[in-house]
Amino acid sequence: MNETSPNGSGQTTAERLANVKADLAGIRDTQGNRIGDVTLIAISKTQPPEAIEPALAAGHRDFGENRIQEAQSKWPVLKQEYPDICLHLVGQLQTNKVRDALRLFDVIHTVDRPKLAAAIAREAEKTDRAPECFVQVNTGEEEQKGGVLPQGVDAFVTACRDEYGLPVIGLMCIPPLNEDPALHFALLKKIAARNGLDGLSMGMSSDFMLAAEMGATHLRVGTAIFGPRMPR
Ligand SMILES: *Cc1c(COP(=O)(O)O)cnc(C)c1O
């Protein structure tokens, strides 16, 4: 098993994972209280099963992927070996992939339009197994990015709850690359609060400490755990 990173830093995945967890254990929120339970999702996209195994062996169980087909090629086998894995979908979801997604994923972070919410609700009813859902918010109002625009979130969350009966547990955002993520985390938190939502899926390798300090409940961390991604 090749456990060392391809960038020659010499750190193994297990070491990087332990470092991230140690960093998180040390931080406090703006009131000086220790940060409570935050779910660290190891984003394993592009990583082969051999690269994921060390994290599993270290006891980690929350993982995230952004493509259905890639997830199908890796996780059914790993889930057999480790039945308590919790798998998070963090990439855009097409309605024609909803059935496949719900077979594999426990949490969907990218619910962002009525058609998708309806498809998830329909499939959940059929299989009697509803995934936990985050509504993705396009806080930077970027054209190419998925997510509901900030001004549309309240109505969409209400529809998800009342029309579709989806278990919405929070909001998710991916801040624009060249902007201060703190502004986007603050906006997400504000919108969540006024909708009575506790979950905040925010923070990646470059800003997960900031996100945790600002109240994230779910961090999505890839390269800081697995090292640089190989091209697909
Ligand atoms: C890839 C990805 C991440 C992790 O990115 P890193 O910078 O490697 O931590 C987090 N969230 C989403 C939606 C992603 O696609």
PDBQT file of the ligand as one rigid body, heavy atoms in Angstrom, charges set to zero:
ROOT
HETATM    1  C1  LIG A 301     -13.229  18.943  -3.940  1.00  0.00    +0.000 C 
HETATM    2  C2  LIG A 301     -14.215  19.570  -3.033  1.00  0.00    +0.000 A 
HETATM    3  C3  LIG A 301     -13.887  19.862  -1.712  1.00  0.00    +0.000 A 
HETATM    4  C4  LIG A 301     -12.508  19.612  -1.108  1.00  0.00    +0.000 C 
HETATM    5  O1  LIG A 301     -11.577  20.472  -1.670  1.00  0.00    +0.000 OA
HETATM    6  P1  LIG A 301     -10.083  20.603  -1.032  1.00  0.00    +0.000 P 
HETATM    7  O2  LIG A 301      -9.663  21.961  -1.422  1.00  0.00    +0.000 OA
HETATM    8  O3  LIG A 301      -9.286  19.524  -1.669  1.00  0.00    +0.000 OA
HETATM    9  O4  LIG A 301     -10.219  20.437   0.426  1.00  0.00    +0.000 OA
HETATM   10  C5  LIG A 301     -14.887  20.408  -0.909  1.00  0.00    +0.000 A 
HETATM   11  N1  LIG A 301     -16.128  20.660  -1.381  1.00  0.00    +0.000 NA
HETATM   12  C6  LIG A 301     -16.475  20.382  -2.647  1.00  0.00    +0.000 A 
HETATM   13  C7  LIG A 301     -17.851  20.676  -3.094  1.00  0.00    +0.000 C 
HETATM   14  C8  LIG A 301     -15.541  19.841  -3.523  1.00  0.00    +0.000 A 
HETATM   15  O5  LIG A 301     -15.893  19.574  -4.780  1.00  0.00    +0.000 OA
ENDROOT
TORSDOF 0
